[in-house]
Amino acid sequence: MRIMRRIGIAAVVASLLLASAAGLAEAKPAKRRRGGGGERAVSVYKKDGSPNIQAQAAVVVDLGSGEELLAKNADEVRPIASISKLMATLVIVEKGLDLDGITTMQEDDRKIASGGARSRLPVGMQFTNRDLLHAALMASDNRAVPALGRAVGWTPAELVSQMNAKAKALGLKNTHFEDPVGLSAGNTSTARDLVGLLRASSKNTTITEITQKKTYVAHPVGKPGWAIEYTNTDVIARTGRFEVLTGKTGYTDLALYCLAIAVKMLTDRPVAMVFLGAVGKMTRFGDFSRVAQWLVERRWTKRANL
């Protein structure tokens, strides 16, 4: 039975890596050469047998035992971009957000989101807070976050204050927020700190149910026939090959591509993985795949209980 479980998870990891190679992923960085384009595949392992992580900082923790399985520059303070939204939505939900309440998008929401990715939440349009929460966590829509903060009675500045207070309460000593959405370079943390955020988020059923979804359709209030379909920015959640507990992606020019994710492996092992500062949109997901394969093939197979 144990051998079959190992084979099964290895096959899953291999399929994810193959998907990356087929164009889903940038785990294969572009390599130009004369006479046409070409790519060089990133090997799963380094010469020392450890996973070939491309992100500038990373950490892998067994959430069940608390054991740190792998670390790379895990205490390096770095901008975390939209991973900030995981903290913002956590404190908003814990405040008592009415998911069925209706919030109107305002000009201030647009201003706070200025400079970020294009929003699909027009000023003046109304949405349920449930829809806005999906927009924030799945599609990383910047306008949704200050609107949700307003729904629980907080100004953007008050929301940021609550985010910093929560970070302190969780013992995240190297985590700091300056805006609620992650566009500021002052929204910083470490790979090791973000495991604490993942642990807290994975205990909130509202957050976990949303971050696990592949797609979601939002319906503006009072607009019959209108529908906005969101696709989760987390490729791991979209593929469905792993049981995702919670997670969030992030990107800015300074933060580069980031991923904080908690999944279950080998059926019942909760594992947190954080990758910060990856070059290439899909590299962080390639890093996830390499670590998953390493865990199954070279780390956990050596333990007597497997």
N, C-alpha and C positions, 0 to 999 in steps of 0.2 A: 504493500500500500504506500509506504513512504517513498519507494523508488518511483512508483507511478505518479505520485504528487510532484516529485522533482522533475520528471520528464514533462508533465503537463505544464508546469510553470515555465520551464525552459523553452517549450514550444511557443508559449505566449510571448515571452520576451523576444524570441527570434522573429516572430511574425511582426512585432512592433518595429524591430530594427529593419526588417525588410521593407516595411511600409515607409520608413524614413528614407531608405535607399531609393525607393521608387519615386521620390519627389515630394512625399509628405513632409520629409524632414530635411533640416539643414545640419543633421549630424554628419553629413558629408560636405565639408566646406568647399566652396568653389576653387578650382585651381586652373588658371588659364595657361594655355600652351599654344605654341605656333600651330597654325593650321586648323584651329577650332577650339571650342571650349572643352573642358574636361573636369572631372572631380576625383579627389583622392579620398577613399573611404577612411574613416577613423576607426582604428582597431578597438575592440572591446577592452583589451587589457594592455597595461604597460608592461615593461620588461620585468618589473618586480612582482607581477601578478595582480596588482591592484587595478581597479577600473580606471579607464582612461578618461577622466573627467576634464572637459574643456572649459567649464565655467571657472571664473577667477576665484570664487569662494564657494564652498559646499560643506554640507554636513548630513550625515545619515544616522538616525537614532531609532532604536527599537523602543517604541512607545510603551510596550508591555513591561519590559524589564528596566527601561531607562538607560540601557547600555548604548554608548556612542559607538557606532560601528565603523564610522569613517569620517574624517575631517580634512578639509583643505582650506587654509586661511579662514577658519570658522569664526574667529574673533575680529576679523577685519571689518571695520565700520564702513558701510557702503550705502548709497542711495538705493531705495527698494521700490520706487515707482508705485505702480498700482497694487502691489501687495498691501499697501497702506489701507486700501478699501476693505480688507479683511478685518482690520481693527476698527475702522469707522463703522461698518455695518454691525459688528459684534456689540459695540457699546450702544448703538441705536436700538437694536433688537432687545438688548437687556434692559433698556430704559422703559420698554413696554410699548413698542411700535404696534399700532393697530394696522394689521396687514390689509384689512378691508377698507381702511380710511382712504379718502381721496385727497390728493395733493396737486396743486396747480404749479406748473413750471413757471419760474420767474426770471426776469432779466438778470438778477444777481446770480442765479445758477449758471447762466450762460457766461457771465464774467469770470466766475471761479474756474470754469472749464476751459477758458480761453487758452489757446496754445496747445491743447491736447487733441486727441483724435476726434473725428467728426461725431457729433451726437445725433441720435434719432428721436430726441425728446424736445420738440419745438416749444419755445416760450409761449405761454398762454394755454397750452393743452393740459388736460387733466388726466391723471393716471391713479390707479390704486397703488397704495404703498407696496403691495405684493409685487406688482409689475415693476415698480422702481427698484425694488430689492433684487429682482432677477436681472434687471438691466445693469445694476452696479456690479454684481458678483459674477455674472456669466459673460456679459459683453464689455464690462469695465467702462460703462458710460459715466463720464465725469459729472455730468449735470445731475444724475440721479442721487449722488451722495449728499450734497448740500440740501437738496429738496427733502430727502429723508430725515436729515437732521432737523429741518424746520418742522417736520411732521411731529417730532417729539419735543418741540419747543426750544431748540438750540439754534443759535446763530452759528455760522461757520467757525468763528473764533472759539465759541463755547464747545463745539464738537471737537475741535483740535485739543482743547484743554482736557476733555473727557478721554480722548485717545491717549494722551500722555499720562493721565492719572491711571488708566487701566494698565498701561505698560509698566508703570511703577508697581502696581498691585500684583502683577504677574511676575515681578522680579526681572524684567527685561531691562537690565542696567544700561545697555548700549543702544537703546531704541528711543528715537525722538521724532516727533511730527511737527511740521510747520504749516501744512495744509491738509484738508480732509481727503484729498483724492490721490496724491502722490506725484503731482507735477513739480513740486518743489524739490530741489536737490538737498534741502534740509530734512527731508523725510528719510531718515537713515536707521539702519539696524545692522545686525550681524546674522550670519547663517545660523549660528547657535541660538541667538535670541529668538529667531523666528520659529524655532521648534516649539517654544513656549506658546507662541501665538497659535500655531497649528493645534497644539494640545487643547487650548482653551476653546478654539473654534469647533473642534471635533466633538465637543460636548454640548454644543448648541444645535438642537435638531432643526431649527429654522434655517440656519446657515448651512448645515450639512445637506439637507434635502435639496437646496438650490444648487450648491456647488457640485453636486453629483450628476446633475442633469446634462443631457447632450444638447437639447434645444428647448426653447420656450417661446410661446406666442403671447405678446402683450396686446391689450385692446384699449386704446384711448377711450376715456369716458365720454359718452355723448357723441361718438363718431361711428355710427353703424357701418359695418363693412370695412372699417380700418383695422389693420392687424400689423404688428411689428414682430417679425420672427428673429429671435436671438439664438446664436450658436455659441456654445461655451468656448472660450479662448483656450481652455485647457484641453490639449489633444488627448491626454491620458483619459480624461473623463469621456471624451467623445468616442474613443475607440471601444470602451466598455470591456477591455481586456483585463483590467484590474478593478477591484472594488475600491473606489475612491471614497475616503472618509470626508475629506474637505481639501480645498486648495485654491490658489489664486496665482495668476500670471501677472507680469508687470514688464513695462518697457518705457524708458526715456533714453535720450541720447547719452546721458551720463550714467544711468543705471545699467544700460544695455538690457539684454533679455534675462528675465528672472522667473523663477518658479519655486513656489513653496507648496508642498503637497503631502498629504498623509493618505496612505493606502493600506489595504490588507494584502499580505502575501502568504502563500502556502495556506490559504483558506482563513487562517485565524491570527496571523501575525501583523499587528499594526505597526507600520514603519513611517517615520517622517523623513522626507528628503527636501533639502533646500539647495537651490543652485542660483547663484547671483553673478551677474556680470558675464553672461555668455554672449559671444559674438555669433550672430545668425539666429534668426527667429526660431528655428527648430532644434538648435543645438542643445538647449535645456532639456528637451524631451529625449534627445539622443543620450544625454547624460543619465537621465532617469533609466532608460533602457539598459545602458551599460552597467549601472549600479545594480539593477534588478537581476541581471544575468550573473553578475559577480556574487551576489548574495546567495543565489541558489546553487551555482556551480562550484564556488570555491570557498565560501565561508560557512554557510549553514550545513553543507554536506559533511563538514569535518566534525560536527558536533554529535555527541553520542545520542542525543534525544531526537535526531532526525534520521 
